[in-house]
């Protein structure tokens, strides 16, 4: 009994709540929710009132005409008008933009079991790749180009707007416009395997200067100081660290890993102890994870790899 209120209150966190909107689309969806809730409450009152009257009202015979009018008004006219109003309200929320409209920022998102490959399209047409942590400018229209490398996933940032599926072999476009700086939580909203619930991504919305500073810092190459064990263990065969190893991109880009708040796609806090646990046995932390365990490496080598990773700021 004591746990139930705690669980309910946990759902009130604004970081992952569609009812604490921090984006234009989220505001519209929240308004639709409250409108539909109010309409549903009115319908409930009418139905309950009719039921109470039927049970407790005076037992008078009713005419056939009264019965016909009651069915026509209550069973035909009222639902038709009510549903038409809801339909018009819902259709008004459909996107008004077209493919020719140019967004202020385009982010390519590739969903994978069980993490997110993110690629920012820069003004010169090049791309800046990162993973599992979104940084966005406030009051800007951002277009997400969504696809998947394996199964169907669903990209959703509840505080910023609606969700959209990421489907293998197809690119879906979603546009969002954040209106409040802050840190929010995005999730995969389509069951995609054993670690579906462990596929989240923090979203930080910056002011214009803050986003420009983050983007500039993110474009810098990583330091290669202390990278010897990392490279010798074969980590560079799967992970890119710009300026150090760029031969493969099977796994997430680790260029500035230490600057991220979490590891494992929002699964663990990003610190040395959790990194060591992740490197040693990732499939124990995240079932069906594709990264191989490195328990066979000497602990001194694993710690050397961790020391290098925590330096990648």
Secondary structure as the mmCIF struct_conf table of DSSP 4:
data_model
#
loop_
_struct_conf.conf_type_id
_struct_conf.id
_struct_conf.beg_label_comp_id
_struct_conf.beg_label_asym_id
_struct_conf.beg_label_seq_id
_struct_conf.end_label_comp_id
_struct_conf.end_label_asym_id
_struct_conf.end_label_seq_id
HELX_RH_AL_P HELX_RH_AL_P1 UNK A 2 UNK A 10
TURN_TY1_P TURN_TY1_P1 UNK A 11 UNK A 12
HELX_RH_3T_P HELX_RH_3T_P1 UNK A 14 UNK A 16
TURN_TY1_P TURN_TY1_P2 UNK A 18 UNK A 19
BEND BEND1 UNK A 20 UNK A 20
STRN STRN1 UNK A 23 UNK A 23
HELX_RH_AL_P HELX_RH_AL_P2 UNK A 24 UNK A 56
BEND BEND2 UNK A 57 UNK A 57
HELX_RH_AL_P HELX_RH_AL_P3 UNK A 64 UNK A 71
HELX_RH_PI_P HELX_RH_PI_P1 UNK A 72 UNK A 77
HELX_RH_AL_P HELX_RH_AL_P4 UNK A 78 UNK A 91
TURN_TY1_P TURN_TY1_P3 UNK A 92 UNK A 93
BEND BEND3 UNK A 94 UNK A 94
TURN_TY1_P TURN_TY1_P4 UNK A 99 UNK A 100
BEND BEND4 UNK A 101 UNK A 101
HELX_LH_PP_P HELX_LH_PP_P1 UNK A 102 UNK A 103
BEND BEND5 UNK A 104 UNK A 104
STRN STRN2 UNK A 105 UNK A 112
TURN_TY1_P TURN_TY1_P5 UNK A 113 UNK A 114
STRN STRN3 UNK A 115 UNK A 121
HELX_LH_PP_P HELX_LH_PP_P2 UNK A 122 UNK A 122
TURN_TY1_P TURN_TY1_P6 UNK A 123 UNK A 124
BEND BEND6 UNK A 125 UNK A 125
STRN STRN4 UNK A 127 UNK A 131
BEND BEND7 UNK A 132 UNK A 132
STRN STRN5 UNK A 133 UNK A 137
TURN_TY1_P TURN_TY1_P7 UNK A 138 UNK A 139
STRN STRN6 UNK A 141 UNK A 148
BEND BEND8 UNK A 149 UNK A 151
STRN STRN7 UNK A 153 UNK A 156
TURN_TY1_P TURN_TY1_P8 UNK A 158 UNK A 160
STRN STRN8 UNK A 164 UNK A 166
STRN STRN9 UNK A 168 UNK A 168
TURN_TY1_P TURN_TY1_P9 UNK A 169 UNK A 169
STRN STRN10 UNK A 172 UNK A 177
STRN STRN11 UNK A 178 UNK A 178
BEND BEND9 UNK A 180 UNK A 180
STRN STRN12 UNK A 182 UNK A 188
BEND BEND10 UNK A 190 UNK A 190
BEND BEND11 UNK A 193 UNK A 193
TURN_TY1_P TURN_TY1_P10 UNK A 194 UNK A 195
HELX_RH_3T_P HELX_RH_3T_P2 UNK A 196 UNK A 198
STRN STRN13 UNK A 200 UNK A 206
HELX_LH_PP_P HELX_LH_PP_P3 UNK A 207 UNK A 207
HELX_RH_AL_P HELX_RH_AL_P5 UNK A 208 UNK A 218
TURN_TY1_P TURN_TY1_P11 UNK A 219 UNK A 219
BEND BEND12 UNK A 220 UNK A 220
HELX_LH_PP_P HELX_LH_PP_P4 UNK A 221 UNK A 223
TURN_TY1_P TURN_TY1_P12 UNK A 225 UNK A 226
HELX_RH_AL_P HELX_RH_AL_P6 UNK A 228 UNK A 232
TURN_TY1_P TURN_TY1_P13 UNK A 233 UNK A 234
HELX_RH_3T_P HELX_RH_3T_P3 UNK A 235 UNK A 237
TURN_TY1_P TURN_TY1_P14 UNK A 238 UNK A 238
STRN STRN14 UNK A 241 UNK A 241
TURN_TY1_P TURN_TY1_P15 UNK A 242 UNK A 244
STRN STRN15 UNK A 245 UNK A 245
BEND BEND13 UNK A 247 UNK A 247
BEND BEND14 UNK A 250 UNK A 251
TURN_TY1_P TURN_TY1_P16 UNK A 255 UNK A 256
HELX_RH_3T_P HELX_RH_3T_P4 UNK A 257 UNK A 259
BEND BEND15 UNK A 260 UNK A 261
STRN STRN16 UNK A 262 UNK A 263
TURN_TY1_P TURN_TY1_P17 UNK A 264 UNK A 267
STRN STRN17 UNK A 268 UNK A 269
BEND BEND16 UNK A 271 UNK A 271
HELX_RH_AL_P HELX_RH_AL_P7 UNK A 272 UNK A 280
HELX_RH_AL_P HELX_RH_AL_P8 UNK A 282 UNK A 285
BEND BEND17 UNK A 286 UNK A 286
TURN_TY1_P TURN_TY1_P18 UNK A 287 UNK A 288
BEND BEND18 UNK A 290 UNK A 291
HELX_LH_PP_P HELX_LH_PP_P5 UNK A 292 UNK A 293
TURN_TY1_P TURN_TY1_P19 UNK A 295 UNK A 296
BEND BEND19 UNK A 297 UNK A 297
HELX_RH_AL_P HELX_RH_AL_P9 UNK A 299 UNK A 309
TURN_TY1_P TURN_TY1_P20 UNK A 310 UNK A 311
#
